[in-house]
Amino acid sequence: MTEDLSDQASILVMLKMRLAEENNWLDFASFMHHALFDGTYGYYMRDTYKFGSRGDFITAPEISDLFGRTVARQCAQILKMTGGSILELGGGSGVLGADILCELDRIDCTLNEYLLFEPSAALTERQKDRIARLTPKIRSKVRWVSELPQNFNGVILANEVFDALPVHVLSLNADGWQERGVAVENEFLSWQDRPIEDQSLYQAIDGLDLDAPYVTEVCLAANGLVNDLSSSLNFGAILAFDYGYERSNYYHPDRREGTLSCHYQHKVDYDPLEQPGDKDITAHVDFTRLAHAAHDANLEVAGYVNQADFLVNCGITNILESFDPNHLDTYLPAASAAQKLLSPSVMGDMFKVISLTRGINEPLFGFSHRDRRHML
Ligand SMILES: C[S@@+](CC[C@H](N)C(=O)[O-])C[C@H]1O[C@@H](n2cnc3c(N)ncnc32)[C@H](O)[C@@H]1O
């Protein structure tokens, strides 16, 4: 408890120093970057439990290996065309990598390497512990990289990575659009609006028909990441899984308070200025932005579906059928996990999957039914 308090006090001192250096105003993207990725106090950099029941939130691969096993089927189809490797961004606890590797081994799919690109040293250690539990043959394929590889052939995976990228916050009031940043007022962190200076933020909201008051987010960092991945990819596909919407739904007149949320010990709150560093801060993903960034970077948007459709298209129900319903101890957890991954009221519809490809001509079977690229 004492340690938590001192960490919280220390991150506040660090943030106040940053604010003092910047004339007492930080755009929210910079604030979020410090709160999540400060080398010492950032949420993702600290060695605390984040995923699963002991942590703050649960992601699809943490629910069940059904997710990773099904994603592996899509990877296998791509790897048959491209050869090469899998590169996973932000591998979390390492469970998705472990599940995919085991499934590819089971179905005899050839893979050169499984690369993990993870900015957090603490999470890299968790991933190493998880991968160490695999057989020597399987774990020998795994390597951690500190930079994106060049001329990469194969599959790039990002599960819940884009939602962790820092976002700018914009606010529409009676005076028009302003940028919402963070300042110190009476010793406390507080929101403060300023005129927008960055032209790309103006472009993001240009043409939107919205009434004040309205608060929303713009993730310029998503363009940077899509560009970096495009520079890395020679032949293959990027598969990004995340919660989010297309532009018309993201900037919907009813979504007046934006999509920023914080997660701490499985509770959600909407105040990122309170206890920064202790909790995850996230914003939904604007998939239209990813599609446009991909187009600008000469990638093809090869498919866009919700998570349920992707998993069903890739054969999750066939994998489920391989569980014997007479063995309730294994069948019931698998059936319950499938329900969480597929149900529209849990993860099935809120999460989307987008595929950005280079050099791939065959349709990817994860996107074979109910593709909704027309909505982007
Ligand atoms: C919400 S967690 C998801 C973890 C894991 N993929 C899962 O689904 O359980 C976000 C992950 O993305 C990583 N991350 C954040 N920004 C990143 C970036 N620019 N490149 C690669 N990974 C990043 C974080 O360190 C963390 O591992």
The ligand as a Gaussian input file, in Angstrom:
#p B3LYP/6-31G(d) Opt

LIG

0 1
 C       -4.319000      -3.873000     -24.078000
 S       -2.756000      -4.623000     -24.154000
 C       -3.110000      -6.022000     -25.173000
 C       -2.179000      -7.177000     -24.924000
 C       -2.413000      -8.435000     -25.761000
 N       -2.289000      -8.172000     -27.182000
 C       -3.731000      -9.081000     -25.458000
 O       -4.606000      -9.050000     -26.301000
 O       -3.886000      -9.609000     -24.352000
 C       -1.840000      -3.546000     -25.192000
 C       -0.455000      -4.065000     -25.584000
 O        0.060000      -3.247000     -26.630000
 C        1.389000      -2.865000     -26.324000
 N        1.656000      -1.659000     -27.097000
 C        1.248000      -0.399000     -26.871000
 N        1.699000       0.437000     -27.827000
 C        2.384000      -0.332000     -28.712000
 C        3.074000      -0.074000     -29.931000
 N        3.146000       1.158000     -30.434000
 N        3.659000      -1.091000     -30.571000
 C        3.582000      -2.345000     -30.082000
 N        2.943000      -2.664000     -28.931000
 C        2.355000      -1.664000     -28.259000
 C        1.366000      -2.774000     -24.807000
 O        2.637000      -2.750000     -24.232000
 C        0.572000      -4.037000     -24.473000
 O        1.359000      -5.201000     -24.558000

